[in-house]
Amino acid sequence: MRVATRPIDGQKPGTSGLRKKTKVFMAKGYLENFIQSVFDATGGATGRTYVVGGDGRYFNDRATQTILKMAAANGAKRVMVGRNALLSTPAASHLIRLNRTDGGIILSASHNPGGLDEDFGVKFNTPNGGPAPEAVTEAIFARTKEIRDYYIADDTDLDLSRIGTQQIGGMEVSVIDPVADYAALMETLFDFEAIRAMFAGGFRMRFDAMCAITGPYAREIIETRLGAAPGTVVNGTPLPDFGGMHPDPNPTWAHALMDEMFGPDAPDFGAASDGDGDRNMVVGRGIYVSPSDSLAVLAANAHLAPGYRDGLKGVARSMPTSTAADRVAEALGIGSYETPTGWKFFGNLLDAGRATLCGEESFGAGSDHVREKDGLWAVLLWLNILAERKESVAEIMGGHWQRFGRNYYSRHDYEALPVAVANAVMDGLRAKLGALSGQVVEGMTVGSADDFAYEDPVDGSVSRGQGLRVVFTDGSRLVLRLSGTGTEGATIRLYLERYVPGPDGLDAEVQEALAPVIRAAETLAGIRAATGREGPDVIT
C-alpha cells in the first residue's frame, strides 16, 4: 500500500550510513522514509534481490520486518535475511558478493552503544558488498528531501527464527543461517589444521564478543571448528543493549579483557570485536597491539596464510592511520595508498586489484575477501601467523619493530562536545595551516600542513576536507578530525604519531614517547583550552 509522507530533516548518511538515537528511528515514518529513499535513489527495487540483517541491537527485529514489507511492496524479487534478523556486517558483505545480489541493507550503529535510549543505524551496501560510495549516499540524501510517499505491504510479520523460505506477496524471503557461509569462507583463507594443532598443544586464548553479533561466529569458528577450549569466547550472546556494554573493542571499553591479558595467569592471545563484527582489538600476554601496528604486522606476515601465499597486490590505510604499513609495503615492493576515513574509500582499490589488505586506526582491518572491514578475519589471520611463526605476540612485535622501526601512535577522543566549540577548534587550526611550514614547535620542524584531499586513483573522484594534518620533518604527525559516527554533539579525534627508526628507543611507554607531539597539538590547536577539558575522554 501507498502511505503519504513528507521529508524529515537530518537524514544525511555519514561515513557508515545513517546513525541516530534509537527513538529517532522509531518515530513515525522515519525509517520508512529513509528505506524508500534508498530504493528510489538506487533505481527502484523491482525484480531485485537484497541481503538484510543486523547486529541484534534494540529495534533490529522490528526494523527488519518493516524493511521486508517495504521491499515486497516495492517489487523486490527476493530478500535473504539472517535467522532472527542477525547478520554481522562482514558476513552480509560476503552474502551480497556470494549470491550476486543487488545490494544489502545492514542495521547497525557499529561500535556505538545499543538500547532504547542509545543508538541505531542503517546503511546500504552496493552489489560489490561495500558501503555505498559518496555519489550514492548523496543521491539517497537528495531523495529524503523530496519524498512524498512510501510503499509497504500490509502483511503479518514473518517468523524469522525458522530457516527456510517464506513469502510476502510475490517476494521470496529466505531465512538463512547467518554463520555458515562466512565460516566456510574463513576455511578457504586460513590454515585451520595448523591453528587446531596450536590449540591442541596448549595455546590459550580469550575472545570477548562484547554481547554483540560476533559471539555466534566466534563460538562456531574458534571453539567448534578450531578446537579452542569451551569458554574461550566470553560475552558471546548478542543482546539488544549489549549487556550494558559499550561494544567498542579498545582498551577503554574492553577493560576486562585488558586486565586479564596483563594479569598473572594471562592467556597467550586476546581479542575482541564490536557491535556489528567489523572491528577488532588484539592483545598479547602483557602487550597491547595498536590497530596501526596490527595492520603492518598482518601485511608483513599475510603470506603465511593459504589465502595470501601468492603475496599482496598493495596495502591501503586511512589517512589518520600510522604510516607503519607504508614501510612494510615499501619493503615488499608493493603499492601503498592513503585514503580518507571510511571503508567505502577502499572499495575501488580492492575492486581494481590495487590493494589486498586495508586498515584503519579505528580498530578496522580487512582484505579483498569482502568489501567491509572484518574483525574476526583479522583475529584468524593473527592466529594463523602465531601458529606458523611459533612465537609470542610480544616476540613478533619486537622483531617487527627491529626490522621496520616503531611508529608510536595513539588517538585521543574528546567526545560529546558542543558542536560550535568543536567547529571553532577545527576552524582555528585550519586558519593556521598555510603558515606552519618551517615553524619549530616543541623542538620539531613542521614539514607540511594541509586539509587532506583525496583523488581516487581508480575513478578520479575527489574528496576534500578529510582532516587537518601537520607533518614534521622527523616523520612525526598530528591529525585532527571531526568524527562522523557519533549521534550526540561532536567528537574531535586527535591522532598522534612519532617514528623511531631503532634499534634503540623501541620500548618506551607510548604516551611518554608521544609527549612532544601531544604538547605540539595543544600549542597549535588548543583543544583543552577551548573545551575546558582536562584531557581526552578516550585514549586508544
Secondary structure, DSSP 4 states (H G I P E B T S, - for coil): -EEE----TT---BTTBEEEEHHHHHSTTHHHHHHHHHHHHTT--TT-EEEEEE---TTHHHHHHHHHHHHHHTT-SEEEEEEEEE--HHHHHHHHHHTT-S-EEEE--TTS--STTSEEEEEEE-TTSSBPPHHHHHHHHHHHTT--EEE----PPP-TTS-EEEEETTEEEEEE-TTHHHHHHHHHHS-HHHHHHHHHTT--EEEE-TTSTHHHHHIIIIIIIS-PPTTSEES-S--TTGGG-----STTTTHHHHHHHTSTT--SEEEEE-TTS--EEEEETTEEE-HHHHHHHHHHHGGGSGGGTT--SEEEEETTS-THHHHHHHHHT-EEEEE-SSGGGGHHHHHTTS-SEEEETTTEEEETTSSS--HHHHHHHHHHHHHHH---HHHHHHHHHHHH-EEEEEEEEEEEE-HHHHHHHHHHHHHHGGGTTT-EETTEEEEEEEE--EE-TTT--EE----EEEEETTS-EEEEEE-SS-SSSEEEEEEEEEEE-SSSS-SS-HHHHTHHHHHHHHHHH-HHHHH--SS-SEE-
